[in-house]
Amino acid sequence: MLIPYVVKDPATGSLLHGVFSPEGIVEFEGVMKDFGSMELTPNLYWAPEQKQWLLAHGNTGTGAQLVYEVITAQDARSWLADNDHVAAVERHFG
């Protein structure tokens, strides 16, 4: 089963679509910052086969499925640090 994702084209700013395989992905749970929010806790995924970082986010109030967005390695590093995944920062970024 392949999972769809979106990525912003840096040249045009338009959204591009693709798919990634969940095979072998590494998941990192986000920290819930606002317990009264309808926002789901975002999770970050490392897809080693595609060499991509994907941020999954969505809204519990809409019933919509999660959206997987490709983010830069620098954004992934910041996300991991902000969500208390210090060992993962060291493992993936040295």
C-alpha positions in Angstrom: 0.0 0.0 0.0 1.4 3.4 -1.0 0.5 6.6 1.0 0.0 9.9 -0.8 2.0 13.0 0.2 2.3 16.7 -0.9 5.5 18.7 -1.3 5.8 22.4 -2.1 7.9 23.0 -5.3 10.6 25.5 -4.2 10.8 27.0 -7.7 7.1 27.7 -8.3 5.5 27.4 -4.8 2.9 25.0 -6.2 2.0 21.7 -4.5 3.3 18.5 -6.0 1.9 15.1 -5.2 3.6 11.8 -4.8 3.4 8.5 -2.9 5.6 6.8 -0.3 5.8 3.2 0.9 5.2 2.8 4.7 7.7 -0.2 4.5 10.6 0.5 6.9 9.5 4.0 8.0 10.5 5.3 11.4 7.8 7.2 13.4 8.3 9.9 15.9 5.4 11.1 18.1 4.8 14.7 18.5 4.2 16.5 21.8 0.6 17.8 22.3 1.0 21.5 23.1 -2.6 22.6 23.3 -4.9 20.0 24.9 -8.0 22.0 24.1 -7.2 22.2 20.4 -9.0 20.2 17.7 -5.6 19.7 16.0 -4.2 16.2 16.1 -0.7 15.7 17.5 1.5 15.7 14.4 3.9 12.8 13.9 7.1 12.9 11.9 8.2 10.0 9.7 11.6 9.1 8.2 11.1 7.1 5.0 14.6 5.7 4.4 13.7 4.2 1.0 12.8 7.6 -0.3 15.2 9.5 1.9 12.4 11.9 2.9 11.0 13.4 6.1 7.2 13.5 6.2 5.1 15.4 8.7 1.6 14.0 9.2 -1.0 16.5 10.4 -4.7 16.8 10.4 -7.7 18.1 12.3 -10.0 15.9 14.5 -12.9 18.3 14.0 -13.1 17.8 10.2 -13.0 14.1 10.0 -10.5 14.5 7.2 -7.7 12.0 6.9 -4.1 12.9 7.7 -2.1 14.9 5.3 1.5 13.8 4.8 3.8 16.7 3.8 7.5 16.3 2.8 9.6 18.7 4.9 13.3 19.6 4.7 15.9 17.9 6.7 16.5 21.1 8.7 12.8 21.4 9.5 12.8 17.7 10.5 15.8 18.3 12.8 14.0 21.3 14.4 10.8 19.3 14.8 12.6 16.4 16.5 14.4 18.8 18.9 11.1 20.7 19.7 9.3 17.4 20.4 12.0 16.0 22.8 13.6 13.4 20.4 17.1 14.3 21.3 18.5 10.9 20.6 16.9 10.9 17.1 18.5 14.3 16.3 21.9 12.8 17.2 21.3 9.6 15.3 20.0 11.2 12.1 22.0 14.5 12.1 25.1 13.8 14.1 
